[in-house]
Amino acid sequence: MFERRPLFGALIVLTLVVTIWHMSLQEADSSSSGTTSTVTGVQGDTQGMQGPSLLTHYSPHLAVAPPSSSYYFYALSKGGGGGVVGDDASATTVDSWNQSSALGSLVNPVERLPKDDYTNLIDLKDFRFTINFSNCSSDSSERIKRDSLKSDERRSPLVLVLVHSAPTNWYKRNTIRDTWGQHDPRAKLVFLLGAVNSSILQRRIEQENRMYDDIVQGSFLDAYRNMTYKHVMALKWFTYHCPEAKYILKADDDVFVNTPALYDVLETATQRRRLLFCQEIRKAPVKRTHRSKWYVSIPEYRNKYYPSHCPGYSIIYTPDVAFLLYREAQQQPYFWIDDVHLTGTIAQRINATITPTGSMLLNKSQKDAIIENKLNATEQLFFFTTPDLRQGEIRQLWKAVTAARRSSSSSR
């Protein structure tokens, strides 16, 4: 019995060594994951982030913002939010290109699409651009061939601005051209329209495009239940005609975007990936009453609630997310509520998560205070407003923003 004691002692020592080694591995893993959650998770620990110093350092034209704003700036500049959720290996739609490199490192991502993709739009097999231009190319002529997308033939806008607009909304388009969408060398502005049934209206649209050269029109009818076609068409136009944009801003024509502040932040921020930046809508119930314009029948959508998604009036995508959303949407059945479909259902399929706008979204009371000159437009850093603004409100906000920036510049 006593001869076995050295053997038992050796087993005990070996057990202790293995236990300590296992615990050290767990500590290393938890330390690594903790760092990741702080940087990429929207619920991460933001203590110790000096918001005003970050904003001042990266964007000297912006006034000091409250701490809540600094976190979302930090998320944009350092890569927070919008990350991959779950195990990459289990995501069937996330390929090695998506995991290992950004869109810019692949000269021509359309090579990963079917050969007939350009003439397909979800379930439309004869799609075409009835009005088109190559606004991001050094050559003004229309180019649709794959070899036209080589990097040495492209200018690279910081932000590609894709505005969804109804064919008859020419006054709204002019308001945007005069205000937040006016020429900026860092951005390219495109208005997206569907087809119309009136030859008179079509001629007016063509005349408008000859004047401004900023309209892209698709061959599907511009109708309420065709919104998803327009959204996917926007991503198609980015994919084929402006793939080297650093960011994509999708907006509606009844919102205000604080483009001077937005461009300043994005221009000075570290280039990042997998950003889906918007106001996050969670647990929205599906409308089952026929009186609602958002009525959806059970055969159309069987779940009781929609997945977390973005309202479509203002969304920022990075190119990798925009490309993957487009590619996946081309393969999935049509659902007419584009916000839910693209930034909810399809975003889940590519394992993209939302970075919420938080204080970057100006609420109604703040918007009214700026218009009434009760609040300086630089006192609250913001990027977007809520939709349904009148054209006069958009012009007043632009006047307030530009005046505040001039005043801030002259005082330094």
C-alpha positions as CSV (number, residue, x, y, z in Angstrom):
1,M,0.0,0.0,0.0
2,F,2.8,2.4,1.0
3,E,4.7,1.6,-2.3
4,R,1.8,3.2,-4.2
5,R,2.0,6.6,-2.5
6,P,4.7,8.0,-5.0
7,L,2.3,7.1,-7.9
8,F,-0.7,8.8,-6.3
9,G,1.5,11.9,-5.6
10,A,2.6,12.0,-9.2
11,L,-1.0,11.8,-10.4
12,I,-2.1,14.6,-8.0
13,V,0.8,16.9,-9.3
14,L,-0.1,16.1,-12.9
15,T,-3.8,16.9,-12.2
16,L,-2.8,20.3,-10.7
17,V,-0.6,21.2,-13.6
18,V,-3.4,20.4,-16.2
19,T,-5.9,22.3,-14.1
20,I,-3.7,25.4,-13.9
21,W,-2.9,25.3,-17.6
22,H,-6.6,25.0,-18.5
23,M,-7.5,28.0,-16.2
24,S,-4.8,30.1,-17.9
25,L,-6.3,29.4,-21.3
26,Q,-9.7,30.4,-20.1
27,E,-8.4,33.7,-18.7
28,A,-6.6,34.4,-22.0
29,D,-9.8,33.7,-23.9
30,S,-12.0,35.9,-21.7
31,S,-9.4,38.7,-21.8
32,S,-9.4,38.5,-25.6
33,S,-13.2,38.4,-25.9
34,G,-13.6,41.2,-23.4
35,T,-11.5,43.5,-25.6
36,T,-13.5,42.6,-28.6
37,S,-16.8,43.3,-27.0
38,T,-15.6,46.7,-25.8
39,V,-14.6,47.7,-29.3
40,T,-17.2,46.1,-31.5
41,G,-20.3,45.6,-29.3
42,V,-22.8,48.4,-29.1
43,Q,-23.3,47.5,-25.5
44,G,-19.6,47.5,-24.7
45,D,-18.0,49.4,-21.9
46,T,-17.5,53.1,-22.9
47,Q,-15.9,54.3,-19.7
48,G,-12.7,56.0,-20.1
49,M,-13.5,57.2,-23.7
50,Q,-12.9,60.9,-23.8
51,G,-15.7,61.9,-26.2
52,P,-14.8,65.6,-26.7
53,S,-11.1,64.9,-27.2
54,L,-11.9,62.2,-29.8
55,L,-14.2,64.6,-31.7
56,T,-11.8,67.5,-31.5
57,H,-8.9,65.3,-32.6
58,Y,-10.6,63.7,-35.6
59,S,-12.8,66.5,-36.7
60,P,-11.7,70.0,-35.7
61,H,-14.7,71.6,-37.3
62,L,-17.1,69.9,-35.0
63,A,-18.1,71.4,-31.6
64,V,-17.8,69.3,-28.5
65,A,-20.6,66.8,-28.3
66,P,-22.1,65.1,-25.2
67,P,-20.7,61.7,-24.1
68,S,-23.5,59.7,-25.8
69,S,-22.4,61.2,-29.1
70,S,-18.8,60.3,-28.6
71,Y,-19.5,56.6,-28.3
72,Y,-21.2,56.5,-31.7
73,F,-18.3,58.4,-33.2
74,Y,-16.0,56.0,-31.6
75,A,-18.0,53.1,-33.1
76,L,-17.7,54.6,-36.5
77,S,-14.0,55.5,-36.4
78,K,-12.8,52.4,-34.5
79,G,-15.0,49.7,-35.9
80,G,-17.7,49.3,-33.3
81,G,-21.0,47.6,-33.9
82,G,-22.0,46.0,-37.2
83,G,-19.8,43.1,-36.5
84,V,-20.3,39.4,-37.2
85,V,-22.5,37.6,-34.8
86,G,-22.2,34.0,-34.0
87,D,-19.7,31.6,-35.6
88,D,-18.4,32.6,-39.0
89,A,-17.9,29.0,-39.9
90,S,-21.6,28.3,-39.5
91,A,-22.7,31.2,-41.7
92,T,-23.4,29.8,-45.1
93,T,-23.5,33.2,-46.8
94,V,-20.3,34.6,-45.4
95,D,-17.5,33.5,-47.6
96,S,-13.7,33.6,-47.3
97,W,-13.6,37.0,-49.1
98,N,-16.0,38.6,-46.6
99,Q,-14.0,37.2,-43.6
100,S,-10.6,38.1,-44.8
101,S,-10.7,41.3,-46.7
102,A,-12.6,44.5,-47.3
103,L,-14.3,45.3,-50.6
104,G,-11.6,47.6,-51.7
105,S,-9.0,44.9,-51.8
106,L,-10.9,43.0,-54.5
107,V,-10.7,45.0,-57.7
108,N,-13.8,43.6,-59.2
109,P,-16.3,41.9,-56.8
110,V,-18.9,41.5,-59.5
111,E,-16.8,38.5,-60.7
112,R,-18.5,36.6,-57.9
113,L,-21.9,37.3,-59.3
114,P,-23.8,35.3,-62.0
115,K,-23.1,36.3,-65.6
116,D,-26.7,37.4,-66.1
117,D,-26.9,39.3,-62.8
118,Y,-26.8,42.8,-64.4
119,T,-30.1,42.2,-66.2
120,N,-31.8,40.5,-63.2
121,L,-33.4,42.3,-60.3
122,I,-34.5,39.7,-57.8
123,D,-37.3,38.0,-59.8
124,L,-37.3,40.4,-62.7
125,K,-35.3,38.7,-65.5
126,D,-35.4,41.6,-68.0
127,F,-34.3,44.5,-65.8
128,R,-32.5,47.5,-67.3
129,F,-31.5,51.0,-66.4
130,T,-33.6,53.3,-68.5
131,I,-31.6,56.3,-67.3
132,N,-28.1,55.7,-66.2
133,F,-24.7,57.4,-66.0
134,S,-21.2,56.7,-64.6
135,N,-20.9,59.5,-62.1
136,C,-18.0,57.8,-60.3
137,S,-16.0,57.2,-63.4
138,S,-13.4,59.5,-65.0
139,D,-15.3,58.8,-68.3
140,S,-18.8,60.3,-68.5
141,S,-20.0,57.7,-70.9
142,E,-22.1,54.8,-69.6
143,R,-20.0,51.7,-68.8
144,I,-21.5,48.4,-67.8
145,K,-18.7,45.9,-68.8
146,R,-16.7,44.4,-66.0
147,D,-13.4,45.7,-67.3
148,S,-14.7,49.3,-66.7
149,L,-14.5,48.8,-63.0
150,K,-10.7,48.7,-62.7
151,S,-9.4,50.9,-60.0
152,D,-7.2,53.0,-62.3
153,E,-10.3,54.2,-64.2
154,R,-12.2,55.2,-61.1
155,R,-12.4,58.2,-58.8
156,S,-13.1,57.0,-55.3
157,P,-15.8,59.1,-53.5
158,L,-15.8,59.1,-49.8
159,V,-19.7,58.7,-49.7
160,L,-22.0,57.5,-52.4
161,V,-25.4,59.2,-51.6
162,L,-28.3,57.2,-52.9
163,V,-31.6,59.0,-52.5
164,H,-34.9,57.2,-53.0
165,S,-37.3,59.6,-54.7
166,A,-40.7,59.4,-56.3
167,P,-40.9,60.5,-60.0
168,T,-43.0,63.6,-59.3
169,N,-40.9,64.8,-56.4
170,W,-38.8,67.2,-58.4
171,Y,-39.2,70.0,-55.8
172,K,-37.9,67.7,-53.1
173,R,-34.9,66.7,-55.3
174,N,-34.2,70.4,-56.0
175,T,-34.3,71.2,-52.3
176,I,-31.7,68.4,-51.6
177,R,-29.5,69.7,-54.5
178,D,-29.7,73.2,-53.0
179,T,-28.9,72.1,-49.4
180,W,-27.4,69.0,-47.9
181,G,-26.9,67.3,-51.3
182,Q,-25.1,70.1,-53.0
183,H,-21.8,69.5,-54.7
184,D,-19.0,68.3,-52.4
185,P,-15.8,66.7,-53.8
186,R,-16.1,64.0,-51.1
187,A,-19.5,62.7,-52.3
188,K,-21.5,61.6,-55.3
189,L,-25.3,62.2,-55.3
190,V,-27.7,59.9,-57.1
191,F,-31.5,60.0,-57.2
192,L,-33.2,56.6,-57.8
193,L,-36.5,56.4,-59.6
194,G,-38.7,53.7,-61.1
195,A,-40.5,53.7,-64.4
196,V,-43.7,55.8,-65.0
197,N,-46.8,55.3,-67.2
198,S,-46.9,58.9,-68.5
199,S,-44.8,59.9,-71.5
200,I,-45.1,63.6,-70.4
201,L,-43.7,62.8,-67.0
202,Q,-41.0,60.6,-68.5
203,R,-39.9,63.5,-70.7
204,R,-39.8,65.8,-67.7
205,I,-37.6,63.4,-65.8
206,E,-35.3,63.1,-68.8
207,Q,-35.1,66.9,-69.1
208,E,-34.3,67.1,-65.3
209,N,-31.5,64.5,-65.8
210,R,-30.0,66.4,-68.7
211,M,-29.9,69.5,-66.5
212,Y,-28.4,67.8,-63.4
213,D,-27.0,64.4,-64.5
214,D,-27.8,62.7,-61.2
215,I,-30.8,60.5,-61.9
216,V,-30.8,56.7,-62.2
217,Q,-34.1,55.1,-63.3
218,G,-35.0,51.4,-63.4
219,S,-37.4,49.6,-65.7
220,F,-39.8,48.5,-62.9
221,L,-42.9,50.6,-62.2
222,D,-42.3,53.1,-59.5
223,A,-45.0,52.0,-57.0
224,Y,-45.5,51.6,-53.3
225,R,-45.1,47.8,-53.3
226,N,-42.0,48.0,-55.6
227,M,-39.9,49.7,-52.9
228,T,-37.6,46.6,-52.5
229,Y,-36.8,46.7,-56.3
230,K,-35.6,50.3,-55.8
231,H,-33.5,49.5,-52.8
232,V,-31.8,46.5,-54.5
233,M,-31.4,48.6,-57.6
234,A,-29.5,51.2,-55.6
235,L,-27.2,48.5,-54.3
236,K,-26.8,47.1,-57.9
237,W,-25.8,50.6,-59.1
238,F,-23.2,50.8,-56.4
239,T,-21.9,47.3,-57.1
240,Y,-21.5,47.9,-60.9
241,H,-21.0,51.6,-61.3
242,C,-19.4,53.0,-58.1
243,P,-17.8,50.0,-56.2
244,E,-14.9,52.0,-54.8
245,A,-17.0,54.4,-52.6
246,K,-15.8,54.2,-49.0
247,Y,-19.3,54.5,-47.6
248,I,-22.9,54.3,-49.0
249,L,-25.6,56.6,-47.6
250,K,-29.1,55.5,-48.5
251,A,-31.7,58.2,-47.7
252,D,-35.2,59.3,-48.5
253,D,-36.0,62.7,-50.1
254,D,-37.9,64.0,-47.0
255,V,-35.1,63.9,-44.5
256,F,-32.2,66.3,-43.6
257,V,-28.7,64.9,-43.5
258,N,-26.0,67.0,-41.8
259,T,-23.5,66.2,-44.6
260,P,-20.8,68.6,-43.5
261,A,-20.5,67.0,-40.1
262,L,-21.0,63.5,-41.5
263,Y,-18.3,63.9,-44.2
264,D,-15.9,65.4,-41.7
265,V,-16.3,62.4,-39.4
266,L,-16.0,59.8,-42.1
267,E,-13.1,61.5,-43.8
268,T,-11.0,61.5,-40.6
269,A,-12.2,58.2,-39.2
270,T,-10.2,55.0,-39.6
271,Q,-11.5,53.0,-42.6
272,R,-13.6,50.2,-41.2
273,R,-15.7,47.2,-42.3
274,R,-19.1,45.6,-41.7
275,L,-20.9,48.8,-40.8
276,L,-24.7,49.0,-40.9
277,F,-25.5,52.3,-39.2
278,C,-29.1,53.4,-38.6
279,Q,-31.9,53.9,-36.1
280,E,-32.6,50.3,-34.9
281,I,-36.2,49.1,-34.8
282,R,-36.7,46.1,-32.6
283,K,-39.7,43.8,-32.1
284,A,-42.0,45.7,-34.5
285,P,-45.3,43.8,-34.9
286,V,-46.5,42.9,-38.3
287,K,-49.5,44.9,-39.3
288,R,-52.5,42.6,-39.9
289,T,-55.3,45.1,-40.1
290,H,-56.5,46.0,-43.6
291,R,-56.8,49.7,-42.7
292,S,-53.0,50.0,-42.4
293,K,-51.0,50.9,-45.5
294,W,-48.3,48.5,-44.0
295,Y,-50.8,45.6,-44.0
296,V,-49.1,42.3,-44.6
297,S,-50.9,39.0,-44.9
298,I,-49.8,35.8,-43.1
299,P,-48.8,34.1,-46.4
300,E,-46.6,37.1,-47.2
301,Y,-44.9,37.1,-43.8
302,R,-45.8,34.4,-41.2
303,N,-43.9,35.7,-38.1
304,K,-45.7,37.9,-35.6
305,Y,-42.8,40.3,-35.3
306,Y,-40.2,41.7,-37.8
307,P,-36.5,41.2,-37.1
308,S,-34.5,44.1,-35.9
309,H,-34.1,46.4,-38.9
310,C,-33.4,50.0,-40.1
311,P,-36.1,52.4,-41.1
312,G,-35.0,53.3,-44.6
313,Y,-34.9,57.1,-44.4
314,S,-31.2,57.2,-43.4
315,I,-28.8,54.2,-43.5
316,I,-25.0,54.1,-43.8
317,Y,-23.4,50.9,-45.3
318,T,-19.8,50.0,-45.7
319,P,-19.1,48.5,-49.1
320,D,-18.7,44.9,-47.9
321,V,-22.1,45.0,-46.2
322,A,-23.7,46.6,-49.2
323,F,-22.3,44.1,-51.6
324,L,-23.3,41.1,-49.5
325,L,-26.8,42.5,-49.0
326,Y,-27.1,42.9,-52.7
327,R,-25.8,39.4,-53.6
328,E,-28.1,37.8,-51.1
329,A,-31.2,39.8,-52.0
330,Q,-30.8,38.8,-55.6
331,Q,-31.2,35.1,-54.5
332,Q,-34.1,35.5,-52.0
333,P,-37.9,35.7,-52.6
334,Y,-39.3,39.2,-53.0
335,F,-40.8,40.9,-49.9
336,W,-42.2,44.4,-50.6
337,I,-41.2,46.2,-47.3
338,D,-37.6,47.0,-48.2
339,D,-36.4,48.1,-44.8
340,V,-37.5,44.9,-43.1
341,H,-36.3,42.7,-46.0
342,L,-32.9,44.2,-46.7
343,T,-31.7,45.4,-43.2
344,G,-33.7,42.8,-41.3
345,T,-34.1,39.4,-42.9
346,I,-31.2,39.7,-45.4
347,A,-28.9,41.3,-42.9
348,Q,-29.4,38.4,-40.6
349,R,-28.6,36.0,-43.4
350,I,-25.2,37.6,-43.9
351,N,-24.6,37.9,-40.1
352,A,-24.5,41.7,-40.2
353,T,-25.7,43.5,-37.0
354,I,-26.9,47.1,-36.6
355,T,-24.9,49.9,-35.0
356,P,-27.6,52.2,-33.7
357,T,-27.4,55.9,-34.5
358,G,-28.3,57.0,-30.9
359,S,-27.7,60.7,-30.4
360,M,-26.6,61.0,-34.0
361,L,-30.3,61.2,-34.8
362,L,-31.8,64.6,-34.1
363,N,-35.1,64.3,-32.4
364,K,-38.1,66.6,-33.2
365,S,-37.7,68.9,-30.3
366,Q,-34.0,69.5,-31.1
367,K,-34.9,70.0,-34.8
368,D,-37.5,72.6,-33.9
369,A,-35.1,74.3,-31.5
370,I,-32.5,74.7,-34.3
371,I,-35.0,76.0,-36.8
372,E,-36.3,78.5,-34.2
373,N,-32.8,79.7,-33.4
374,K,-33.1,78.4,-29.8
375,L,-30.3,75.9,-30.3
376,N,-27.0,76.3,-32.1
377,A,-26.6,73.7,-34.8
378,T,-23.1,72.8,-33.6
379,E,-24.0,72.3,-30.0
380,Q,-25.4,68.9,-30.7
381,L,-23.4,66.7,-33.1
382,F,-25.9,64.9,-35.3
383,F,-26.0,63.2,-38.7
384,F,-29.7,62.7,-39.4
385,T,-33.2,63.9,-38.7
386,T,-36.4,61.9,-38.7
387,P,-38.4,61.8,-42.0
388,D,-41.5,63.7,-43.2
389,L,-39.8,67.1,-43.1
390,R,-41.2,70.0,-45.2
391,Q,-38.9,71.5,-47.8
392,G,-38.8,74.7,-45.8
393,E,-37.6,72.9,-42.8
394,I,-34.8,71.3,-44.7
395,R,-33.7,74.7,-46.1
396,Q,-33.8,76.2,-42.6
397,L,-31.8,73.4,-41.1
398,W,-29.2,73.8,-43.9
399,K,-29.0,77.5,-43.3
400,A,-28.5,77.0,-39.5
401,V,-25.8,74.3,-40.0
402,T,-23.8,76.3,-42.5
403,A,-24.1,79.5,-40.5
404,A,-23.0,77.8,-37.4
405,R,-20.0,76.3,-39.1
406,R,-19.0,79.7,-40.5
407,S,-19.3,81.2,-37.1
408,S,-17.2,78.5,-35.6
409,S,-14.5,78.8,-38.2
410,S,-14.3,82.6,-37.8
411,S,-14.0,82.4,-34.0
412,R,-11.0,80.2,-34.1
